[in-house]
Structures are given as C-alpha cells and as structure tokens.
C-alpha cells in the first residue's frame, strides 16, 4: 500500500473557552484508482508550565478516483 504524509507544522493558536478547529487540505491524485485514506492530527495543549500531547486519527475511508475524461 502506498502512503503519503502531508505535514503542517508550527500552527499556533491562542484560545480560551471552547473552540472548534476546522482545517481542510486539497490533494490531486495523479492516478485513477481506489484509495484508502485517513488523517492523523497530533497536537499539544500548553497551559502555564503544563503540556499535554494528543493524537487523533480519523476512521479509514475508501474512495474511488476517476480519470478526468470519465
């Protein structure tokens, strides 16, 4: 299975209270076919001198990519 990692490092947000962070990415597949995709988010929450690290992974999803002429 092929894998592709898209790294997005260094995002810093100052928040207070509740927050919903939404992000999206565009990737153009070079070849048509069936792909299994997922995403992993790794982040840290820093409050004062305390730091907590988290990792979230989406469920796997199967997608079919058609050629442009289809």
N, CA, C and O atoms as CSV, one atom per row, in Angstrom:
chain,resi,resn,atom,element,x,y,z
A,1,UNK,N,N,0.850,-1.181,0.000
A,1,UNK,CA,C,0.000,0.000,0.000
A,1,UNK,C,C,0.891,1.237,0.000
A,1,UNK,O,O,1.879,1.306,0.730
A,2,UNK,N,N,0.533,2.197,-0.816
A,2,UNK,CA,C,1.248,3.470,-0.842
A,2,UNK,C,C,0.750,4.348,0.289
A,2,UNK,O,O,-0.411,4.265,0.687
A,3,UNK,N,N,1.621,5.178,0.795
A,3,UNK,CA,C,1.196,6.143,1.807
A,3,UNK,C,C,1.797,7.498,1.474
A,3,UNK,O,O,2.863,7.599,0.867
A,4,UNK,N,N,1.091,8.523,1.885
A,4,UNK,CA,C,1.512,9.893,1.643
A,4,UNK,C,C,1.298,10.674,2.919
A,4,UNK,O,O,0.218,10.622,3.508
A,5,UNK,N,N,2.290,11.379,3.340
A,5,UNK,CA,C,2.160,12.211,4.541
A,5,UNK,C,C,2.228,13.675,4.144
A,5,UNK,O,O,3.129,14.090,3.414
A,6,UNK,N,N,1.282,14.445,4.625
A,6,UNK,CA,C,1.298,15.895,4.427
A,6,UNK,C,C,1.496,16.511,5.808
A,6,UNK,O,O,0.615,16.428,6.663
A,7,UNK,N,N,2.644,17.123,6.019
A,7,UNK,CA,C,2.956,17.693,7.322
A,7,UNK,C,C,2.623,19.176,7.337
A,7,UNK,O,O,2.927,19.906,6.394
A,8,UNK,N,N,2.011,19.598,8.396
A,8,UNK,CA,C,1.684,21.007,8.584
A,8,UNK,C,C,2.129,21.351,9.996
A,8,UNK,O,O,1.398,21.114,10.958
A,9,UNK,N,N,3.310,21.899,10.119
A,9,UNK,CA,C,3.888,22.115,11.444
A,9,UNK,C,C,3.896,23.601,11.796
A,9,UNK,O,O,3.900,24.470,10.924
A,10,UNK,N,N,3.898,23.854,13.075
A,10,UNK,CA,C,4.107,25.200,13.548
A,10,UNK,C,C,2.871,26.063,13.657
A,10,UNK,O,O,2.988,27.278,13.814
A,11,UNK,N,N,1.678,25.470,13.578
A,11,UNK,CA,C,0.478,26.273,13.777
A,11,UNK,C,C,0.308,26.564,15.260
A,11,UNK,O,O,0.337,25.653,16.087
A,12,UNK,N,N,0.133,27.813,15.584
A,12,UNK,CA,C,-0.056,28.205,16.978
A,12,UNK,C,C,-1.342,29.011,17.065
A,12,UNK,O,O,-1.551,29.967,16.318
A,13,UNK,N,N,-2.189,28.608,17.984
A,13,UNK,CA,C,-3.447,29.334,18.196
A,13,UNK,C,C,-3.587,29.616,19.680
A,13,UNK,O,O,-3.337,28.742,20.509
A,14,UNK,N,N,-3.978,30.811,20.010
A,14,UNK,CA,C,-4.294,31.161,21.388
A,14,UNK,C,C,-5.806,31.090,21.533
A,14,UNK,O,O,-6.541,31.756,20.804
A,15,UNK,N,N,-6.261,30.278,22.476
A,15,UNK,CA,C,-7.706,30.074,22.635
A,15,UNK,C,C,-8.093,30.202,24.098
A,15,UNK,O,O,-7.270,30.042,25.000
A,16,UNK,N,N,-9.356,30.493,24.304
A,16,UNK,CA,C,-9.911,30.461,25.655
A,16,UNK,C,C,-11.325,29.903,25.537
A,16,UNK,O,O,-12.029,30.191,24.569
A,17,UNK,N,N,-11.732,29.122,26.500
A,17,UNK,CA,C,-13.051,28.509,26.439
A,17,UNK,C,C,-13.082,27.389,25.422
A,17,UNK,O,O,-12.063,26.745,25.170
A,18,UNK,N,N,-14.235,27.155,24.839
A,18,UNK,CA,C,-14.401,26.093,23.851
A,18,UNK,C,C,-14.049,26.613,22.466
A,18,UNK,O,O,-14.297,27.775,22.143
A,19,UNK,N,N,-13.470,25.742,21.655
A,19,UNK,CA,C,-13.113,26.121,20.287
A,19,UNK,C,C,-13.252,24.898,19.388
A,19,UNK,O,O,-12.969,23.775,19.806
A,20,UNK,N,N,-13.684,25.119,18.172
A,20,UNK,CA,C,-13.733,24.099,17.148
A,20,UNK,C,C,-12.728,24.492,16.079
A,20,UNK,O,O,-12.844,25.561,15.480
A,21,UNK,N,N,-11.746,23.641,15.837
A,21,UNK,CA,C,-10.730,23.917,14.833
A,21,UNK,C,C,-11.047,23.065,13.608
A,21,UNK,O,O,-11.083,21.837,13.688
A,22,UNK,N,N,-11.273,23.719,12.488
A,22,UNK,CA,C,-11.547,23.010,11.245
A,22,UNK,C,C,-10.449,23.345,10.246
A,22,UNK,O,O,-10.064,24.504,10.090
A,23,UNK,N,N,-9.954,22.316,9.576
A,23,UNK,CA,C,-8.931,22.500,8.556
A,23,UNK,C,C,-9.278,21.611,7.372
A,23,UNK,O,O,-9.913,20.570,7.537
A,24,UNK,N,N,-8.864,22.020,6.182
A,24,UNK,CA,C,-9.046,21.162,5.028
A,24,UNK,C,C,-7.815,21.254,4.137
A,24,UNK,O,O,-7.092,22.250,4.138
A,25,UNK,N,N,-7.603,20.199,3.389
A,25,UNK,CA,C,-6.438,20.099,2.520
A,25,UNK,C,C,-6.884,19.623,1.155
A,25,UNK,O,O,-7.813,18.823,1.045
A,26,UNK,N,N,-6.235,20.104,0.122
A,26,UNK,CA,C,-6.514,19.666,-1.236
A,26,UNK,C,C,-5.329,18.852,-1.725
A,26,UNK,O,O,-4.181,19.284,-1.625
A,27,UNK,N,N,-5.618,17.671,-2.254
A,27,UNK,CA,C,-4.574,16.836,-2.837
A,27,UNK,C,C,-5.100,16.305,-4.158
A,27,UNK,O,O,-6.210,15.774,-4.210
A,28,UNK,N,N,-4.333,16.436,-5.215
A,28,UNK,CA,C,-4.715,15.920,-6.530
A,28,UNK,C,C,-4.016,14.576,-6.753
A,28,UNK,O,O,-2.790,14.509,-6.837
A,29,UNK,N,N,-4.805,13.521,-6.846
A,29,UNK,CA,C,-4.253,12.203,-7.115
A,29,UNK,C,C,-3.773,12.153,-8.561
A,29,UNK,O,O,-4.459,12.623,-9.468
A,30,UNK,N,N,-2.596,11.582,-8.768
A,30,UNK,CA,C,-2.015,11.532,-10.107
A,30,UNK,C,C,-2.592,10.393,-10.935
A,30,UNK,O,O,-2.650,10.489,-12.161
A,31,UNK,N,N,-3.014,9.330,-10.292
A,31,UNK,CA,C,-3.512,8.157,-10.988
A,31,UNK,C,C,-4.918,7.817,-10.516
A,31,UNK,O,O,-5.196,7.894,-9.319
A,32,UNK,N,N,-5.814,7.439,-11.433
A,32,UNK,CA,C,-7.128,6.970,-11.001
A,32,UNK,C,C,-6.986,5.644,-10.275
A,32,UNK,O,O,-6.006,4.925,-10.472
A,33,UNK,N,N,-7.952,5.323,-9.446
A,33,UNK,CA,C,-7.925,4.055,-8.727
A,33,UNK,C,C,-8.683,4.167,-7.423
A,33,UNK,O,O,-9.319,5.182,-7.139
A,34,UNK,N,N,-8.606,3.113,-6.637
A,34,UNK,CA,C,-9.245,3.087,-5.330
A,34,UNK,C,C,-8.185,3.317,-4.273
A,34,UNK,O,O,-7.126,2.690,-4.295
A,35,UNK,N,N,-8.471,4.208,-3.360
A,35,UNK,CA,C,-7.529,4.575,-2.307
A,35,UNK,C,C,-8.209,4.448,-0.948
A,35,UNK,O,O,-9.419,4.636,-0.822
A,36,UNK,N,N,-7.421,4.130,0.048
A,36,UNK,CA,C,-7.892,4.129,1.429
A,36,UNK,C,C,-7.203,5.308,2.107
A,36,UNK,O,O,-5.976,5.399,2.112
A,37,UNK,N,N,-7.995,6.204,2.677
A,37,UNK,CA,C,-7.430,7.431,3.242
A,37,UNK,C,C,-7.804,7.573,4.715
A,37,UNK,O,O,-8.818,7.044,5.171
A,38,UNK,N,N,-6.974,8.287,5.436
A,38,UNK,CA,C,-7.262,8.683,6.811
A,38,UNK,C,C,-6.391,9.891,7.130
A,38,UNK,O,O,-5.532,10.276,6.337
A,39,UNK,N,N,-6.616,10.470,8.269
A,39,UNK,CA,C,-5.822,11.622,8.685
A,39,UNK,C,C,-5.456,11.465,10.155
A,39,UNK,O,O,-6.218,10.897,10.938
A,40,UNK,N,N,-4.293,11.970,10.518
A,40,UNK,CA,C,-3.833,11.951,11.902
A,40,UNK,C,C,-3.499,13.385,12.305
A,40,UNK,O,O,-2.782,14.091,11.596
A,41,UNK,N,N,-4.019,13.796,13.432
A,41,UNK,CA,C,-3.697,15.120,13.980
A,41,UNK,C,C,-2.937,14.910,15.282
A,41,UNK,O,O,-3.404,14.201,16.173
A,42,UNK,N,N,-1.796,15.512,15.385
A,42,UNK,CA,C,-1.008,15.465,16.619
A,42,UNK,C,C,-0.827,16.901,17.089
A,42,UNK,O,O,-0.406,17.772,16.328
A,43,UNK,N,N,-1.149,17.131,18.350
A,43,UNK,CA,C,-1.062,18.494,18.846
A,43,UNK,C,C,-0.801,18.492,20.340
A,43,UNK,O,O,-0.963,17.475,21.014
A,44,UNK,N,N,-0.396,19.642,20.842
A,44,UNK,CA,C,-0.126,19.823,22.265
A,44,UNK,C,C,-0.985,20.958,22.797
A,44,UNK,O,O,-1.253,21.940,22.105
A,45,UNK,N,N,-1.400,20.801,24.019
A,45,UNK,CA,C,-2.151,21.830,24.737
A,45,UNK,C,C,-1.232,22.312,25.847
A,45,UNK,O,O,-0.842,21.532,26.716
A,46,UNK,N,N,-0.884,23.589,25.824
A,46,UNK,CA,C,0.035,24.147,26.810
A,46,UNK,C,C,-0.723,25.160,27.652
A,46,UNK,O,O,-1.319,26.102,27.129
A,47,UNK,N,N,-0.692,24.954,28.950
A,47,UNK,CA,C,-1.349,25.877,29.867
A,47,UNK,C,C,-0.388,26.120,31.025
A,47,UNK,O,O,-0.139,25.241,31.849
A,48,UNK,N,N,0.140,27.335,31.061
A,48,UNK,CA,C,1.149,27.642,32.076
A,48,UNK,C,C,2.393,26.811,31.827
A,48,UNK,O,O,2.950,26.831,30.729
A,49,UNK,N,N,2.833,26.075,32.852
A,49,UNK,CA,C,4.002,25.210,32.723
A,49,UNK,C,C,3.625,23.777,32.371
A,49,UNK,O,O,4.507,22.925,32.261
A,50,UNK,N,N,2.347,23.491,32.194
A,50,UNK,CA,C,1.898,22.133,31.908
A,50,UNK,C,C,1.640,21.953,30.411
A,50,UNK,O,O,1.079,22.826,29.748
A,51,UNK,N,N,2.066,20.798,29.902
A,51,UNK,CA,C,1.899,20.480,28.488
A,51,UNK,C,C,1.279,19.098,28.368
A,51,UNK,O,O,1.753,18.147,28.989
A,52,UNK,N,N,0.217,18.982,27.570
A,52,UNK,CA,C,-0.425,17.696,27.299
A,52,UNK,C,C,-0.379,17.460,25.798
A,52,UNK,O,O,-0.699,18.356,25.017
A,53,UNK,N,N,0.020,16.254,25.390
A,53,UNK,CA,C,0.097,15.919,23.968
A,53,UNK,C,C,-1.031,14.962,23.606
A,53,UNK,O,O,-1.390,14.081,24.387
A,54,UNK,N,N,-1.584,15.148,22.408
A,54,UNK,CA,C,-2.712,14.354,21.938
A,54,UNK,C,C,-2.465,13.899,20.503
A,54,UNK,O,O,-1.739,14.548,19.749
A,55,UNK,N,N,-3.074,12.783,20.140
A,55,UNK,CA,C,-3.044,12.287,18.781
A,55,UNK,C,C,-4.436,11.757,18.448
A,55,UNK,O,O,-4.974,10.915,19.168
A,56,UNK,N,N,-5.014,12.252,17.356
A,56,UNK,CA,C,-6.343,11.832,16.911
A,56,UNK,C,C,-6.234,11.295,15.495
A,56,UNK,O,O,-5.561,11.894,14.656
A,57,UNK,N,N,-6.890,10.167,15.218
A,57,UNK,CA,C,-6.871,9.592,13.876
A,57,UNK,C,C,-8.306,9.371,13.408
A,57,UNK,O,O,-9.149,8.885,14.162
A,58,UNK,N,N,-8.571,9.738,12.150
A,58,UNK,CA,C,-9.895,9.517,11.592
A,58,UNK,C,C,-10.061,8.042,11.235
A,58,UNK,O,O,-9.085,7.296,11.164
A,59,UNK,N,N,-11.292,7.637,11.016
A,59,UNK,CA,C,-11.550,6.291,10.526
A,59,UNK,C,C,-11.049,6.182,9.088
A,59,UNK,O,O,-11.009,7.173,8.359
A,60,UNK,N,N,-10.669,4.970,8.689
A,60,UNK,CA,C,-10.258,4.748,7.310
A,60,UNK,C,C,-11.465,4.902,6.394
A,60,UNK,O,O,-12.577,4.506,6.744
A,61,UNK,N,N,-11.236,5.480,5.220
A,61,UNK,CA,C,-12.308,5.651,4.250
A,61,UNK,C,C,-11.789,5.238,2.882
A,61,UNK,O,O,-10.686,5.618,2.490
A,62,UNK,N,N,-12.575,4.472,2.166
A,62,UNK,CA,C,-12.205,4.037,0.829
A,62,UNK,C,C,-12.855,4.987,-0.186
A,62,UNK,O,O,-14.063,5.223,-0.145
A,63,UNK,N,N,-12.034,5.530,-1.098
A,63,UNK,CA,C,-12.553,6.421,-2.128
A,63,UNK,C,C,-12.100,5.897,-3.496
A,63,UNK,O,O,-11.088,5.205,-3.608
A,64,UNK,N,N,-12.866,6.240,-4.523
A,64,UNK,CA,C,-12.502,5.890,-5.890
A,64,UNK,C,C,-12.253,7.169,-6.669
A,64,UNK,O,O,-13.099,8.063,-6.707
A,65,UNK,N,N,-11.092,7.249,-7.285
A,65,UNK,CA,C,-10.702,8.424,-8.057
A,65,UNK,C,C,-10.796,8.047,-9.537
A,65,UNK,O,O,-10.144,7.104,-9.985
A,66,UNK,N,N,-11.608,8.788,-10.289
A,66,UNK,CA,C,-11.773,8.548,-11.715
A,66,UNK,C,C,-10.831,9.437,-12.503
A,66,UNK,O,O,-10.362,10.458,-12.000
A,67,UNK,N,N,-10.557,9.052,-13.726
A,67,UNK,CA,C,-9.727,9.907,-14.574
A,67,UNK,C,C,-10.539,11.122,-14.993
A,67,UNK,O,O,-11.767,11.090,-14.923
A,68,UNK,N,N,-9.893,12.173,-15.420
A,68,UNK,CA,C,-10.582,13.416,-15.790
A,68,UNK,C,C,-11.515,13.227,-16.973
A,68,UNK,O,O,-12.496,13.959,-17.105
A,69,UNK,N,N,-11.232,12.269,-17.828
A,69,UNK,CA,C,-12.067,12.077,-19.020
A,69,UNK,C,C,-13.350,11.314,-18.716
A,69,UNK,O,O,-14.237,11.269,-19.568
A,70,UNK,N,N,-13.486,10.712,-17.536
A,70,UNK,CA,C,-14.687,9.956,-17.192
A,70,UNK,C,C,-15.780,10.851,-16.667
A,70,UNK,O,O,-16.862,10.371,-16.329
